[in-house]
Amino acid sequence: MVKAVERTMRIGNIRLVYKSGGKSGEWRVENGEERVENGEWRGENGEGRMERRE
């Protein structure tokens, strides 16, 4: 499961756009690809965000 290491990875045209549960909680991307330090994601096509569960 590559998503545990790199959620923005792609296999051809396949990529992760949403996940919930696990240690990192909920994660979704809205056309973004690059992670920024504060948990915000930005890419050429838009933005996404990651929310951590405590």
Residue pairs with C-beta under 8 A, 6 or more apart in sequence:
2 9
3 9
3 16
3 19
4 22
7 16
7 19
7 27
7 29
7 50
8 15
8 16
8 29
8 32
8 33
8 34
8 35
8 41
9 15
9 16
15 29
16 27
16 29
17 28
17 29
18 27
18 28
18 29
19 26
19 27
19 28
20 26
20 27
23 53
24 50
24 52
24 53
25 50
25 51
25 52
25 53
26 50
26 51
26 53
27 50
27 51
28 48
28 49
28 50
29 41
29 48
30 46
30 47
30 48
31 43
31 45
31 46
31 47
31 48
32 41
32 42
32 43
32 45
32 46
32 47
32 48
33 41
33 43
33 44
33 45
34 41
34 42
34 43
35 41
35 50
36 42
39 49
39 50
39 51
39 52
40 47
40 48
40 49
41 47
41 48
41 49
41 50
